[in-house]
Amino acid sequence: MEKSSERIVTWIALKMIPNLGNITYRRLLDKFGDPEAVFSATLDDLREVEGLRLATAKSIVAKAWEGDPEAELAKLKKSGARLITFFDPCYPKDLKEIHDPPPLLYLKGNDIPQNKIVIAVIGSRNPTHYGLKITEEICQSLAIRNIVIASGMARGIDSAAHWGCLSGNGNTIAVLGSGIDIIYPKSNNKLFNHIIDNGSVITEFPLGTPPEAKNFPIRNRIISGLSKGIVVVEASKRSGSLITASLALEQGREVLAVPGSIESFKSTGTHFLIKQGAKLVENADDILQELGLNFPYSKEGDKSKELTLPPMEVDEKRIYDILCYYPLHIDDIAKQSNMDSAKVASLLTSLELKGVIKQLPGKMFLVY
């Protein structure tokens, strides 16, 4: 076995010691230098490490790890992923600053850029059309400004954040709540592969770890830890996104929130954050300004297409201007336009055929 592989195996082996948490793992590194030296230490020397239990220290001396480190490394290589240790130059600098950084990161794709700003964007797994659209627009605009977008590759806002960043030819980081060899949700297989080609997929969980609910709060501290600030789009008060926002505050990160409709349950969490002092943001410029990142906007770098509306009659334009990214019922549209329902229905059909609006179930309409 190569010397570098032997070193990685010892990192894995130390991680497999029962009841050894990230904080104590880090203290062992601080005292002894690396896992090889930890395994060579005497019991008395280990007992000097703050927080290390006697039973755990005895497991280290006896090399009584749970699992097979060499088999884990072999499976890792076979999966096409690699391990980034805490001392690796590729290990994210901002992540090192949090209270309990993972000593090991499983990584697939490109190295995480060390000289770029990372902003996290998270939110509901069941967002509205408005939430998806604004997320993609903001992330695309940030990507054009060379900002890296971090999120959790979940359904909804997370996926929209990654896709928006990729559409701006940007670099995005997906942090998993499972092993690097398990794509969750399975419907994000295409997104997973795109991120590997144009960014990084990382996790602290060993290979084969299923996406259990308990893993996601653990995962979330990495999302915020990677970032200078975290942007929340559409979240209820009981959303996991608010837990991530709380973690971000504990880590000294800025928390920002995109406002939504006061009638939408999905906006109660973001509005709560704003009331608590989170910066209200409407676009990428608001985010950059709040974080003191006054990057110039380069029109030449903007790969997005400006919206070109087709020709419209006066009444069609009137109806179009009433609509927004939140669904409106046909009766509300008729009331706001002071037109009868039959005429409004005809105009809506015409606008839908022109591809500028979209009809949802229940005679609800919104800008496409």
PLY file of the C-alpha trace (Angstrom):
ply
format ascii 1.0
element vertex 368
property float x
property float y
property float z
element edge 367
property int vertex1
property int vertex2
end_header
0.00 0.00 0.00
1.27 3.51 -0.85
2.34 5.72 2.03
-0.38 8.30 1.22
-3.03 5.57 1.32
-1.68 4.33 4.65
-2.09 7.84 6.06
-5.67 8.06 4.81
-6.45 4.66 6.34
-5.35 5.90 9.76
-7.64 8.93 9.43
-10.53 6.58 8.62
-9.57 4.19 11.41
-9.53 6.97 14.01
-12.93 8.11 12.81
-14.18 4.54 13.35
-13.23 4.55 17.05
-16.50 4.22 19.03
-17.82 7.37 20.74
-15.10 9.63 19.35
-16.70 12.89 18.27
-15.39 15.57 15.94
-14.33 17.94 18.72
-12.26 15.31 20.55
-10.85 14.08 17.24
-9.62 17.63 16.63
-8.10 17.85 20.12
-6.20 14.62 19.47
-4.82 16.12 16.26
-3.83 19.29 18.11
-1.90 17.30 20.71
-0.34 14.52 18.64
-0.20 15.98 15.12
-1.86 13.23 13.07
-3.80 9.95 13.50
-0.65 7.83 13.17
0.81 9.55 16.21
-2.51 9.20 18.05
-2.45 5.42 17.60
1.17 5.34 18.82
0.37 7.28 21.99
0.25 5.68 25.43
-2.89 5.51 27.49
-1.46 8.04 29.95
-0.71 10.48 27.14
-4.22 10.05 25.71
-5.78 10.66 29.12
-4.35 14.19 29.00
-6.66 15.11 26.11
-9.65 17.09 27.33
-12.98 15.33 26.86
-11.52 11.95 25.90
-13.23 9.19 27.88
-11.23 6.35 29.38
-13.12 3.72 27.37
-12.47 5.63 24.16
-8.79 6.06 24.99
-8.50 2.31 25.61
-10.14 1.64 22.22
-7.51 3.84 20.56
-4.64 2.04 22.27
-6.14 -1.34 21.34
-6.89 -0.10 17.80
-10.41 -1.37 18.40
-12.17 0.55 15.66
-15.59 -0.46 14.37
-15.48 -1.36 10.70
-12.74 -1.99 8.16
-10.75 1.16 7.25
-8.93 -0.49 4.34
-12.18 -1.82 2.89
-13.70 1.67 3.23
-10.77 3.18 1.33
-11.02 0.53 -1.39
-14.76 1.20 -1.82
-14.07 4.92 -1.88
-11.61 4.60 -4.74
-14.00 2.34 -6.61
-16.78 4.93 -6.26
-14.65 7.61 -7.90
-14.68 9.76 -4.77
-11.79 10.80 -2.54
-11.15 11.87 1.04
-10.14 15.35 2.13
-8.55 15.44 5.57
-8.60 18.39 7.94
-4.98 19.19 7.07
-5.47 18.89 3.31
-4.91 22.18 1.40
-8.29 21.51 -0.29
-10.18 21.52 3.01
-12.49 24.60 3.08
-10.95 27.33 5.24
-14.25 28.72 6.51
-15.42 25.27 7.56
-12.37 24.93 9.82
-13.67 27.86 11.87
-16.86 26.19 13.14
-17.15 24.56 16.55
-17.04 20.96 15.34
-15.65 20.70 11.81
-15.58 17.17 10.38
-12.04 15.75 10.34
-12.80 14.02 7.03
-14.81 15.02 4.00
-15.80 12.62 1.25
-15.65 14.51 -2.04
-16.74 13.80 -5.58
-16.17 16.22 -8.43
-13.84 19.22 -8.36
-11.83 20.56 -5.45
-13.66 23.21 -3.45
-12.25 26.61 -4.50
-10.20 28.22 -1.74
-10.17 31.71 -3.21
-13.89 32.20 -3.87
-16.76 33.43 -1.74
-19.40 30.81 -0.87
-23.02 31.73 -0.18
-25.55 29.14 0.97
-29.10 29.17 -0.40
-31.71 26.93 1.21
-35.48 26.66 1.65
-38.64 24.63 1.31
-38.73 21.18 -0.28
-42.21 22.01 -1.55
-41.85 25.57 -2.83
-44.15 27.70 -4.91
-43.45 28.65 -8.50
-42.36 32.05 -7.16
-39.85 30.48 -4.79
-38.28 28.34 -7.50
-38.06 31.20 -9.98
-36.57 33.76 -7.59
-34.06 31.19 -6.30
-32.85 30.33 -9.79
-32.59 34.01 -10.74
-30.65 34.99 -7.62
-28.27 32.03 -7.85
-27.64 32.53 -11.55
-26.85 36.18 -10.90
-24.50 35.31 -8.04
-22.76 32.69 -10.19
-22.16 35.25 -12.91
-20.35 37.32 -10.29
-18.08 34.34 -9.52
-19.83 33.46 -6.25
-19.99 29.77 -5.29
-23.45 28.50 -4.24
-23.75 25.87 -1.50
-26.93 23.94 -0.76
-28.16 20.49 0.24
-29.37 19.00 -3.08
-32.80 18.37 -1.60
-35.98 18.78 -3.62
-37.33 22.27 -4.11
-35.30 25.36 -3.26
-32.01 23.46 -2.82
-32.26 21.98 -6.30
-33.29 25.32 -7.79
-30.24 26.94 -6.15
-27.89 24.40 -7.75
-29.57 24.60 -11.16
-29.57 28.40 -11.06
-25.86 28.45 -10.29
-25.12 25.97 -13.07
-27.14 28.04 -15.56
-24.82 30.95 -14.75
-21.81 28.72 -15.50
-20.94 28.85 -11.81
-19.41 26.52 -9.27
-21.81 24.89 -6.82
-21.34 22.69 -3.74
-23.87 20.04 -2.73
-23.65 18.82 0.87
-25.29 15.43 1.35
-27.02 13.94 4.38
-25.98 10.48 3.20
-22.93 8.63 1.93
-21.27 10.00 -1.20
-22.41 6.85 -3.03
-26.11 7.43 -2.32
-28.01 9.99 -4.36
-30.96 11.43 -2.47
-33.54 12.06 -3.69
-33.10 9.61 -6.57
-34.87 12.08 -8.87
-31.79 14.31 -8.55
-29.50 11.86 -10.33
-29.13 14.23 -13.30
-28.41 17.18 -11.01
-25.85 15.10 -9.07
-23.93 14.34 -12.26
-24.05 17.97 -13.42
-22.66 19.12 -10.07
-19.82 16.59 -10.25
-18.88 17.99 -13.66
-19.16 21.64 -12.60
-18.67 21.71 -8.86
-18.34 19.53 -5.78
-20.45 17.00 -3.88
-19.32 16.49 -0.29
-20.41 14.67 2.87
-18.92 13.69 6.20
-20.90 10.44 6.31
-19.20 7.12 5.43
-20.05 5.20 2.29
-23.41 3.48 2.38
-24.91 5.82 4.99
-28.65 6.11 4.23
-30.35 9.55 4.17
-31.89 9.25 7.62
-33.68 12.23 9.17
-31.10 12.56 11.96
-28.35 13.21 9.41
-29.76 16.43 7.98
-29.28 18.76 10.98
-25.70 17.44 11.10
-25.35 18.11 7.37
-26.81 21.61 7.70
-24.01 22.94 9.91
-21.60 22.17 7.06
-23.73 24.08 4.55
-23.64 27.17 6.75
-20.05 26.55 7.82
-18.82 26.68 4.23
-20.46 30.04 3.66
-20.05 33.73 4.38
-23.82 34.06 4.56
-26.98 32.01 4.21
-30.06 32.98 2.19
-33.42 31.42 3.09
-36.16 31.25 0.46
-39.63 30.04 1.48
-39.63 28.27 4.82
-42.27 27.69 7.46
-41.58 28.38 11.12
-40.92 24.68 11.75
-38.72 24.27 8.72
-35.27 22.74 8.92
-34.10 25.87 7.11
-34.66 27.87 10.28
-32.52 25.39 12.19
-29.79 25.98 9.62
-30.26 29.74 10.01
-29.80 29.33 13.77
-26.62 27.33 13.21
-25.37 30.03 10.85
-25.84 32.69 13.54
-23.95 30.53 16.05
-21.13 30.26 13.52
-21.03 34.03 13.02
-22.49 33.92 9.51
-24.95 36.46 8.12
-28.57 35.35 7.69
-30.64 36.78 4.85
-34.19 36.02 3.74
-36.31 36.50 0.65
-39.80 37.80 1.48
-42.91 36.11 0.12
-46.64 36.54 0.16
-48.22 37.23 3.56
-50.93 34.77 2.51
-48.45 31.94 1.96
-47.75 29.49 4.80
-44.39 28.84 3.15
-43.29 32.41 3.89
-43.98 32.42 7.65
-40.44 31.29 8.45
-38.67 33.77 6.20
-40.84 36.62 7.49
-40.03 35.54 11.05
-36.32 35.73 10.23
-36.74 39.21 8.78
-38.58 40.34 11.91
-35.69 38.97 13.95
-33.20 41.08 12.01
-32.32 39.02 8.95
-31.57 41.15 5.91
-34.49 41.32 3.49
-33.20 40.54 0.01
-34.87 40.83 -3.37
-31.92 40.13 -5.65
-28.24 39.22 -5.79
-27.14 42.84 -5.34
-28.88 42.99 -1.94
-26.95 39.91 -0.82
-23.59 41.21 -1.98
-24.17 44.61 -0.46
-25.12 43.15 2.93
-22.00 40.97 2.96
-19.78 43.82 1.82
-19.06 42.06 -1.47
-19.55 44.89 -3.91
-18.65 42.86 -6.96
-19.32 44.66 -10.25
-22.07 43.25 -12.41
-20.71 42.21 -15.77
-23.30 42.24 -18.51
-20.86 40.40 -20.78
-20.76 37.50 -18.32
-24.53 37.26 -18.05
-25.62 34.11 -19.85
-29.27 34.64 -18.98
-31.64 35.74 -21.67
-33.60 38.91 -21.20
-37.34 38.34 -21.33
-38.77 39.40 -24.65
-42.55 39.64 -24.56
-44.59 38.87 -27.67
-46.91 41.56 -29.07
-50.00 41.99 -26.90
-53.28 43.78 -27.28
-54.12 46.48 -24.73
-56.41 44.23 -22.68
-53.94 41.33 -22.80
-51.17 43.57 -21.44
-53.53 44.76 -18.74
-54.17 41.19 -17.60
-50.48 40.28 -17.88
-49.48 43.20 -15.64
-51.91 42.03 -12.94
-50.32 38.58 -12.80
-47.15 37.79 -10.86
-45.15 34.75 -9.72
-47.80 33.89 -7.12
-50.94 32.18 -8.48
-54.09 34.29 -8.79
-57.58 32.87 -9.21
-59.50 33.89 -12.31
-62.15 35.62 -10.16
-59.48 37.77 -8.49
-58.03 38.65 -11.89
-61.48 39.66 -13.14
-62.07 41.78 -10.02
-58.72 43.59 -10.33
-59.16 44.21 -14.04
-62.83 45.29 -13.83
-63.62 42.93 -16.71
-66.24 40.23 -16.88
-65.12 36.65 -16.30
-65.83 35.47 -19.84
-63.57 38.13 -21.37
-60.85 37.48 -18.78
-60.99 33.74 -19.55
-60.53 34.47 -23.25
-57.60 36.81 -22.61
-55.94 34.30 -20.30
-56.23 31.60 -22.93
-54.62 33.90 -25.46
-51.75 34.76 -23.11
-51.24 31.10 -22.31
-50.99 30.27 -26.01
-48.37 33.01 -26.34
-46.34 31.27 -23.66
-46.15 34.14 -21.16
-48.45 32.79 -18.43
-49.18 29.40 -16.95
-52.41 27.87 -15.66
-52.40 25.77 -12.51
-55.18 23.48 -11.24
-58.20 25.28 -9.82
-58.21 28.09 -12.42
-55.12 29.66 -10.90
-52.77 31.67 -13.15
-49.28 33.10 -12.85
-46.49 34.58 -14.97
-44.53 31.79 -16.64
0 1
1 2
2 3
3 4
4 5
5 6
6 7
7 8
8 9
9 10
10 11
11 12
12 13
13 14
14 15
15 16
16 17
17 18
18 19
19 20
20 21
21 22
22 23
23 24
24 25
25 26
26 27
27 28
28 29
29 30
30 31
31 32
32 33
33 34
34 35
35 36
36 37
37 38
38 39
39 40
40 41
41 42
42 43
43 44
44 45
45 46
46 47
47 48
48 49
49 50
50 51
51 52
52 53
53 54
54 55
55 56
56 57
57 58
58 59
59 60
60 61
61 62
62 63
63 64
64 65
65 66
66 67
67 68
68 69
69 70
70 71
71 72
72 73
73 74
74 75
75 76
76 77
77 78
78 79
79 80
80 81
81 82
82 83
83 84
84 85
85 86
86 87
87 88
88 89
89 90
90 91
91 92
92 93
93 94
94 95
95 96
96 97
97 98
98 99
99 100
100 101
101 102
102 103
103 104
104 105
105 106
106 107
107 108
108 109
109 110
110 111
111 112
112 113
113 114
114 115
115 116
116 117
117 118
118 119
119 120
120 121
121 122
122 123
123 124
124 125
125 126
126 127
127 128
128 129
129 130
130 131
131 132
132 133
133 134
134 135
135 136
136 137
137 138
138 139
139 140
140 141
141 142
142 143
143 144
144 145
145 146
146 147
147 148
148 149
149 150
150 151
151 152
152 153
153 154
154 155
155 156
156 157
157 158
158 159
159 160
160 161
161 162
162 163
163 164
164 165
165 166
166 167
167 168
168 169
169 170
170 171
171 172
172 173
173 174
174 175
175 176
176 177
177 178
178 179
179 180
180 181
181 182
182 183
183 184
184 185
185 186
186 187
187 188
188 189
189 190
190 191
191 192
192 193
193 194
194 195
195 196
196 197
197 198
198 199
199 200
200 201
201 202
202 203
203 204
204 205
205 206
206 207
207 208
208 209
209 210
210 211
211 212
212 213
213 214
214 215
215 216
216 217
217 218
218 219
219 220
220 221
221 222
222 223
223 224
224 225
225 226
226 227
227 228
228 229
229 230
230 231
231 232
232 233
233 234
234 235
235 236
236 237
237 238
238 239
239 240
240 241
241 242
242 243
243 244
244 245
245 246
246 247
247 248
248 249
249 250
250 251
251 252
252 253
253 254
254 255
255 256
256 257
257 258
258 259
259 260
260 261
261 262
262 263
263 264
264 265
265 266
266 267
267 268
268 269
269 270
270 271
271 272
272 273
273 274
274 275
275 276
276 277
277 278
278 279
279 280
280 281
281 282
282 283
283 284
284 285
285 286
286 287
287 288
288 289
289 290
290 291
291 292
292 293
293 294
294 295
295 296
296 297
297 298
298 299
299 300
300 301
301 302
302 303
303 304
304 305
305 306
306 307
307 308
308 309
309 310
310 311
311 312
312 313
313 314
314 315
315 316
316 317
317 318
318 319
319 320
320 321
321 322
322 323
323 324
324 325
325 326
326 327
327 328
328 329
329 330
330 331
331 332
332 333
333 334
334 335
335 336
336 337
337 338
338 339
339 340
340 341
341 342
342 343
343 344
344 345
345 346
346 347
347 348
348 349
349 350
350 351
351 352
352 353
353 354
354 355
355 356
356 357
357 358
358 359
359 360
360 361
361 362
362 363
363 364
364 365
365 366
366 367
